[in-house]
Amino acid sequence: MELVQNFRWFETGELQDMGTADGKVVWRGPAGQGPVAGPGRDLLGATIAPAFIDNHCHIIASGIDLGRLNLSGLDSHSAVLDALRDRNISEPDGWLLAVQYDQNRYAGGHLTRTELDQISSTRPILLRHFNGHASVANSAALAMAQVTAETPDPEGGAFRRDASGVPDGVLLEAAHERVWGCVPDPSIEGMAEAIIRAGESMASYGISVACDMQTGRPDLLSELKAYTMALEKGCPIDLRLMIQWGARFGRRAASPEIIQEHIDAFEATGRGRVVGIKIFADGAIGSATAAIYGAYEGAEAEHGNWSGQLMYTPEKLKSMTCTAHDAGYAVAVHAIGDYAADLVMDAFEATDEPSRHRIEHIMLMSDAQIERLAKIGCAATMQPEFLHRFGHAYLRNLGPDRTAKLKRFRSVLDAGIPLSLSSDRPIVPGDPRLAIRTASHRPDSFDSSENLTATEAIFAHTVEAAKCLGDTGRFGTLAPGSDARYVVVDDLLSTQKS
């Protein structure tokens, strides 16, 4: 047995000791009162918490993006084009793919295919928006997806067009998915390597378990094999998966029996588990595709009393939710706008156990909606790092008043809604410490009355994050029988305030 001694517990400040064996907690209690005495690892009074849990991220995408051109530090069209030009020279083969594109930082807004064609009109070039809901393509990428002036907008998306009606390269939601779907998929071995690479990155942040929120986007069976392979090869974090609805119930889904065989192999590793089904209801604020009541700043409402993009009709969203629910799954639904949030709550209420499910993001919520969500009883997962990284985009698209009230941590927690914190990486780097600092010290553009305490934020990134994955007792507590990984959190608690 290994002893960890002389530490303070983050929730109470009590001085404690802990005994561990084989990576599990055997006991934890008041210092000097454990069943085994003797020398151990002396933490010298440092305050610890369970290792962090990221219950909403995109693991394979995170690993792959670590090798792509990152545009996050650039603030002009010319800087982006220079970076693309350099990468086109240094890595001339295949698609030229860049991530963390953000038109909100550039005078003149979006780049278009015209500018990208100056880099190359024959090599496909694709810039993915930081929020993952939009991109910009050059002519070669559009041609690969067979997008022409005659191509209609897909349901739940749009090809932005110039004055003559020709797509200008800006792709929103389902249109973005169509073109990105032409990018060659990595091999199973390549995906496994990406999972391990992402796991190593997350472990360096003190994360012990992470949940992929879109498993099966290109091919469910291949991804399940890759996740199994990654665990067998020693991925340093435990893995949880939310399967994309269409990959389990859509027309192209494999038979339930074959899917279950692959799930069984993944779960037989002892370190992986499928925890539910993922559905997208709307888009994102940064690309003005989140479904919001009213209009975006400087525009008029697009659909009568609301604006943005819905991935499905309200009836279809409700049907999909009920299908997954009736099959025994927990359902997690992406809802960033307040209009989308109402439709998701309608869908949950159509089931006979709405509290089984999760609502993801809920960035824009009224008092009445928070009260309604509390009555439903489902969990809510939020990503504080968004406020730190993307405040400029929110101010541009929503204005200061609505921006100030985004992600109402305090109101949600005080209403009794189970609240967990996560990252949505690779949308952001995914540092839990930055998330906790942001949740307890919201940036200047955001209402400080919605702050959590640092202790509450740590709790939401550990105990509550584990709970909504069904991992209570396994992770997030340092209780007897749970995972023994921990993090020192004195730096997070030193400036604690509500």
C-alpha positions in Angstrom: 0.0 0.0 0.0 1.2 3.5 -0.8 0.6 6.3 1.6 -0.2 9.9 0.7 0.1 12.1 3.8 -0.4 15.6 5.2 -2.7 17.1 2.5 -5.8 19.2 2.8 -9.1 18.2 1.2 -10.4 20.8 -1.2 -14.0 20.8 0.0 -13.3 21.2 3.8 -9.7 22.2 4.3 -9.3 19.2 6.7 -5.8 17.8 7.0 -6.0 14.2 5.7 -4.0 11.1 4.7 -4.9 8.5 2.0 -3.8 4.9 1.3 -3.8 3.6 -2.3 -3.1 0.3 -3.9 -3.1 -0.7 -7.6 -4.2 2.8 -8.6 -7.3 2.7 -6.3 -8.1 4.5 -3.0 -8.1 2.1 -0.1 -9.0 4.6 2.5 -8.9 8.4 3.1 -9.5 10.2 6.4 -8.2 12.5 9.1 -4.4 12.8 9.2 -2.8 10.3 11.5 -5.9 8.2 12.0 -5.6 5.7 9.1 -5.3 1.9 9.4 -1.7 2.0 8.2 1.0 4.3 9.6 4.5 4.9 8.3 6.4 7.0 5.9 4.7 8.0 2.7 4.5 10.8 0.1 4.3 13.9 2.3 2.4 16.7 0.5 3.4 19.2 3.1 -0.1 20.6 3.6 -1.0 21.1 -0.1 -4.6 21.1 -1.0 -5.7 18.3 -3.3 -8.8 17.3 -5.3 -9.6 14.3 -7.5 -8.1 14.3 -10.9 -10.2 16.3 -13.4 -12.8 14.8 -15.7 -13.6 16.2 -19.1 -17.1 14.9 -19.9 -17.5 16.8 -23.1 -14.7 16.8 -25.7 -13.8 15.3 -29.1 -10.9 13.0 -28.6 -9.9 11.8 -32.0 -10.3 15.3 -33.4 -8.1 16.6 -30.6 -5.3 14.2 -31.4 -5.5 14.9 -35.2 -5.7 18.7 -34.7 -2.4 18.6 -32.8 -0.8 18.0 -36.2 -2.8 20.6 -38.2 -2.0 24.2 -38.9 -3.4 26.3 -36.0 -4.5 29.8 -36.8 -5.5 30.8 -33.3 -2.8 33.5 -32.8 -3.5 35.3 -36.1 -5.6 38.5 -36.4 -5.7 39.5 -40.1 -6.4 38.0 -43.5 -2.8 38.5 -44.6 -1.4 36.7 -41.6 -3.7 33.7 -42.2 -2.8 33.6 -45.9 0.9 33.9 -45.1 0.6 30.9 -42.7 -1.3 28.9 -45.4 1.3 29.8 -48.0 4.1 28.6 -45.8 2.4 25.3 -44.9 1.6 24.8 -48.6 5.3 24.9 -49.3 6.5 22.9 -46.3 3.8 20.2 -46.6 2.7 20.1 -50.2 0.8 16.9 -50.4 -2.9 16.1 -49.7 -5.5 18.5 -48.3 -4.2 21.6 -46.6 -6.3 21.7 -43.4 -6.2 24.5 -40.8 -8.1 24.9 -37.5 -9.0 27.7 -35.1 -10.1 30.0 -38.0 -12.0 33.0 -36.6 -13.4 35.6 -38.9 -14.4 37.8 -35.9 -10.7 38.7 -35.5 -10.2 39.9 -39.1 -11.1 43.3 -40.5 -13.4 42.4 -43.4 -14.8 39.3 -41.8 -14.6 36.0 -43.6 -12.0 35.0 -46.1 -13.5 33.4 -49.3 -12.6 30.8 -51.8 -11.1 33.7 -54.0 -8.4 34.4 -51.5 -7.7 30.7 -50.8 -7.4 30.1 -54.5 -4.5 32.4 -54.5 -2.6 29.8 -52.3 -3.8 27.0 -54.6 -6.8 26.4 -56.8 -5.9 22.8 -57.4 -5.0 21.5 -53.9 -8.1 21.4 -51.6 -7.8 23.9 -48.7 -10.2 24.0 -45.8 -10.2 26.3 -42.8 -12.3 25.0 -39.8 -13.9 27.7 -37.7 -13.0 27.6 -34.0 -16.4 26.5 -33.0 -16.5 23.5 -35.3 -19.7 24.6 -37.0 -18.4 26.4 -40.0 -15.4 26.5 -42.4 -14.1 28.2 -45.5 -13.1 26.2 -48.6 -11.2 27.0 -51.8 -12.5 26.0 -55.2 -10.7 22.6 -55.2 -12.3 21.6 -51.9 -15.8 22.7 -53.2 -15.2 20.6 -56.3 -14.2 17.6 -54.2 -17.6 17.8 -52.5 -19.3 18.4 -55.9 -20.6 21.8 -54.8 -21.6 24.1 -57.7 -23.8 27.2 -58.1 -26.7 24.8 -58.7 -26.2 22.8 -55.4 -29.0 23.5 -53.0 -28.4 24.3 -49.4 -28.6 21.2 -47.3 -31.1 20.9 -44.5 -29.6 22.4 -41.4 -26.9 24.3 -43.2 -26.0 26.8 -46.0 -23.5 27.6 -48.7 -22.9 31.3 -48.4 -23.2 32.8 -51.9 -21.9 35.9 -53.7 -24.1 38.3 -55.6 -24.4 36.0 -58.6 -25.5 33.1 -56.4 -22.2 31.1 -56.6 -21.0 29.6 -53.3 -18.2 31.9 -52.0 -16.5 29.2 -49.9 -18.1 30.0 -46.5 -19.8 26.9 -45.2 -22.3 26.8 -42.4 -23.4 23.8 -40.4 -24.5 20.9 -42.6 -22.7 22.5 -45.6 -19.5 22.5 -43.6 -20.1 18.9 -42.7 -20.6 18.0 -46.4 -17.2 19.4 -47.5 -15.3 18.2 -44.4 -16.8 14.8 -45.1 -14.6 14.6 -48.2 -11.4 14.8 -46.2 -9.9 11.3 -46.2 -10.4 9.5 -42.9 -7.4 8.3 -41.0 -6.8 4.5 -40.7 -7.8 2.7 -37.6 -4.2 2.7 -36.5 -4.0 6.5 -37.2 -7.0 7.1 -35.1 -5.6 5.0 -32.3 -2.4 7.1 -32.4 -4.5 10.3 -32.3 -6.4 9.0 -29.3 -3.2 8.3 -27.4 -1.8 11.7 -28.4 -4.9 13.4 -27.2 -4.9 11.3 -24.0 -1.3 12.3 -23.3 -2.2 15.9 -23.7 -5.2 15.7 -21.4 -3.2 13.7 -18.8 -0.7 16.6 -18.8 -3.5 18.8 -17.6 -4.4 16.5 -14.7 -7.4 14.7 -16.5 -8.0 11.1 -15.6 -11.1 10.3 -17.8 -12.6 12.0 -20.9 -15.8 11.5 -22.9 -15.8 11.8 -26.7 -19.1 13.5 -27.6 -19.4 12.5 -31.3 -18.2 8.9 -31.7 -19.1 7.5 -35.1 -19.2 10.7 -37.2 -17.1 9.1 -40.1 -17.5 5.4 -39.2 -18.6 4.0 -35.8 -17.2 0.5 -36.1 -13.7 1.8 -37.1 -13.7 4.3 -34.3 -14.7 1.7 -31.7 -11.8 -0.5 -32.9 -9.5 2.5 -32.7 -10.6 3.4 -29.1 -10.2 -0.3 -28.1 -6.7 -0.3 -29.7 -5.7 2.9 -28.0 -6.6 1.5 -24.5 -4.8 -1.7 -25.3 -1.7 0.3 -26.3 -1.7 2.2 -23.0 -3.7 5.4 -23.5 -3.1 7.2 -20.2 -6.7 8.3 -19.5 -9.9 6.2 -19.3 -12.4 6.8 -22.1 -16.1 7.3 -22.3 -18.1 7.6 -25.6 -21.3 9.2 -26.7 -22.3 7.7 -30.0 -23.7 10.1 -32.6 -27.4 9.4 -33.2 -27.1 8.6 -36.9 -24.3 6.2 -36.3 -26.5 4.1 -34.1 -30.0 4.7 -35.5 -29.5 6.2 -38.9 -30.0 4.6 -42.3 -26.3 3.8 -42.7 -25.9 2.3 -39.2 -24.6 -1.2 -38.9 -26.9 -3.8 -37.3 -27.4 -3.4 -33.5 -25.8 -6.8 -33.0 -22.5 -5.9 -34.8 -22.4 -2.5 -33.0 -22.8 -4.2 -29.7 -20.0 -6.7 -30.5 -17.7 -3.7 -31.0 -18.9 -2.0 -27.8 -18.4 -5.2 -25.8 -14.8 -5.4 -27.1 -14.2 -1.8 -26.1 -15.7 -2.2 -22.6 -13.8 -5.5 -22.1 -10.6 -3.4 -21.7 -12.0 -2.4 -18.3 -11.1 1.2 -19.1 -13.8 2.2 -21.6 -17.5 2.5 -21.6 -20.3 3.8 -23.9 -22.5 6.2 -21.9 -25.1 7.4 -24.3 -26.2 9.0 -27.6 -25.3 12.5 -28.9 -27.6 14.8 -30.9 -27.0 18.4 -32.2 -29.9 20.8 -32.0 -28.3 24.0 -33.3 -25.1 25.7 -34.2 -22.8 28.2 -32.5 -22.8 31.9 -31.6 -19.4 32.6 -33.3 -20.8 31.6 -36.7 -24.2 33.1 -36.0 -25.8 29.6 -36.3 -27.0 29.0 -32.7 -30.8 29.1 -32.7 -31.6 32.2 -30.6 -34.8 34.1 -30.0 -34.8 37.4 -31.9 -31.9 38.4 -34.1 -28.1 38.6 -34.1 -26.5 42.0 -33.6 -27.0 44.3 -36.6 -29.5 41.9 -38.3 -33.1 41.1 -38.4 -34.7 37.9 -37.2 -34.3 35.3 -39.9 -37.3 33.0 -39.1 -40.0 35.3 -37.7 -39.1 35.3 -34.0 -35.8 33.5 -34.0 -32.5 33.3 -35.9 -29.8 30.7 -36.6 -29.8 27.1 -37.7 -31.7 24.1 -36.4 -30.1 20.7 -37.3 -33.6 19.1 -37.3 -37.2 20.2 -37.1 -38.6 20.3 -33.6 -40.7 17.2 -34.5 -37.6 15.3 -35.7 -35.6 16.2 -32.7 -38.3 15.0 -30.4 -38.6 11.7 -32.4 -34.8 11.1 -32.3 -34.6 11.7 -28.6 -37.5 9.3 -27.9 -35.9 6.7 -30.1 -32.6 6.7 -28.2 -34.4 7.0 -24.9 -36.7 4.0 -25.7 -33.5 2.0 -26.6 -32.3 2.5 -23.1 -29.7 5.3 -23.7 -29.0 8.5 -21.9 -29.1 11.3 -24.5 -26.9 14.4 -24.6 -28.1 17.3 -26.8 -26.1 20.2 -28.0 -28.2 23.4 -27.4 -26.3 26.7 -27.4 -29.2 29.2 -28.2 -32.2 29.8 -26.0 -34.6 28.9 -28.8 -32.8 25.5 -29.2 -32.9 25.0 -25.4 -36.7 25.2 -25.4 -36.9 22.6 -28.2 -34.5 20.3 -26.3 -36.5 20.6 -23.2 -39.7 19.8 -25.2 -37.9 16.6 -26.5 -36.8 15.5 -23.0 -40.3 16.1 -21.7 -41.6 13.8 -24.4 -39.8 10.9 -22.7 -41.0 9.1 -19.5 -37.8 9.9 -17.7 -36.4 13.3 -18.7 -33.9 13.5 -15.9 -31.9 10.6 -17.5 -30.6 13.0 -20.1 -28.0 15.9 -20.5 -28.2 19.3 -22.1 -24.9 20.6 -23.4 -23.7 24.2 -23.4 -27.0 26.1 -22.7 -25.1 29.4 -23.3 -28.2 31.6 -23.5 -31.0 30.9 -20.9 -33.7 33.0 -19.3 -34.8 32.8 -15.7 -37.9 31.0 -16.8 -35.9 28.5 -18.8 -33.6 27.8 -15.9 -36.6 27.2 -13.7 -38.1 24.8 -16.3 -34.8 22.9 -16.7 -34.7 22.4 -12.9 -38.1 20.9 -12.9 -37.1 18.5 -15.7 -34.1 17.4 -13.5 -31.6 16.7 -16.2 -27.9 17.5 -15.9 -26.3 20.5 -17.6 -22.7 20.6 -18.9 -21.0 24.0 -19.6 -17.6 25.0 -21.0 -16.2 28.1 -19.1 -13.1 28.3 -21.4 -15.4 29.6 -24.2 -15.9 32.8 -22.2 -12.1 33.3 -22.0 -11.4 32.5 -25.6 -14.3 33.8 -27.6 -15.7 36.9 -25.8 -14.9 39.0 -28.8 -17.1 36.9 -31.1 -20.0 36.9 -28.6 -19.8 40.7 -28.3 -19.8 41.1 -32.0 -22.8 38.8 -32.7 -24.9 39.3 -29.5 -24.0 42.7 -28.2 -22.9 43.5 -24.6 -26.2 42.9 -22.8 -26.8 39.3 -24.0 -23.1 38.5 -23.9 -22.9 39.5 -20.2 -25.5 36.8 -19.3 -24.0 33.9 -21.3 -23.3 30.7 -19.3 -25.2 31.4 -16.1 -23.2 29.1 -13.8 -24.5 30.6 -10.5 -28.1 30.7 -11.6 -28.1 27.1 -12.9 -26.4 25.8 -9.7 -28.6 27.7 -7.4 -31.7 26.4 -9.2 -30.6 22.9 -8.2 -29.6 21.8 -11.7 -26.7 19.2 -11.6 -23.9 21.3 -13.2 -20.6 19.9 -14.6 -17.8 21.7 -16.4 -15.9 20.5 -19.4 -13.9 21.7 -22.4 -15.3 20.7 -25.8 -11.7 20.5 -27.0 -10.3 20.9 -29.6 -12.6 23.9 -29.8 -10.4 25.2 -27.0 -7.1 23.8 -25.6 -9.0 22.3 -22.7 -7.1 23.3 -19.6 -9.4 22.5 -16.6 -7.5 25.0 -14.4 -8.4 27.8 -16.8 -12.0 26.6 -16.9 -12.2 26.7 -13.1 -10.6 30.1 -12.9 -13.0 31.4 -15.6 -16.1 29.9 -13.9 -15.1 31.6 -10.6 -13.7 34.8 -12.1 -15.7 35.5 -15.2 -14.0 37.9 -17.7 -14.9 41.6 -17.7 -17.6 41.3 -20.4 -19.5 38.8 -18.4 -21.8 39.3 -15.4 -19.8 38.5 -12.2 -22.9 37.7 -10.3 -22.9 34.4 -12.2 -19.5 33.4 -10.7 -19.1 30.1 -8.9 -16.7 29.8 -6.0 -13.5 28.0 -6.9 -14.5 25.1 -4.7 -17.8 24.8 -6.5 -16.1 24.9 -9.9 -13.6 22.2 -8.9 -16.5 20.1 -7.7 -18.2 20.6 -11.0 -15.1 19.4 -12.9 -14.7 16.3 -10.7 -17.6 15.0 -8.7 -20.5 16.2 -10.9 -18.6 15.5 -14.1 -18.2 11.9 -13.0 -21.8 11.7 -11.9 -23.2 12.5 -15.3 -21.0 9.9 -17.0 -22.4 7.3 -14.5 -18.9 7.1 -12.9 -19.8 8.0 -9.3 -17.6 5.8 -7.2 -15.2 5.2 -10.0 -13.8 8.7 -10.6 -14.0 12.2 -9.2 -14.2 11.5 -5.4 -11.0 9.9 -4.0 -13.4 7.7 -2.0 -12.5 4.1 -1.2 -12.6 2.1 -4.4 -12.3 5.1 -6.7 -9.4 6.0 -9.0 -6.5 7.4 -6.9 -5.2 10.1 -9.3 -5.3 13.6 -7.7 -4.3 17.2 -8.5 -2.9 19.9 -6.2 -5.3 22.9 -6.3 -3.8 25.5 -4.0 -3.4 27.9 -7.0 -7.1 27.6 -7.8 -8.2 28.3 -4.2 -5.8 31.1 -3.3 -8.0 33.9 -4.7 -11.4 32.2 -4.1 -14.3 34.5 -4.1 -18.0 34.2 -5.1 
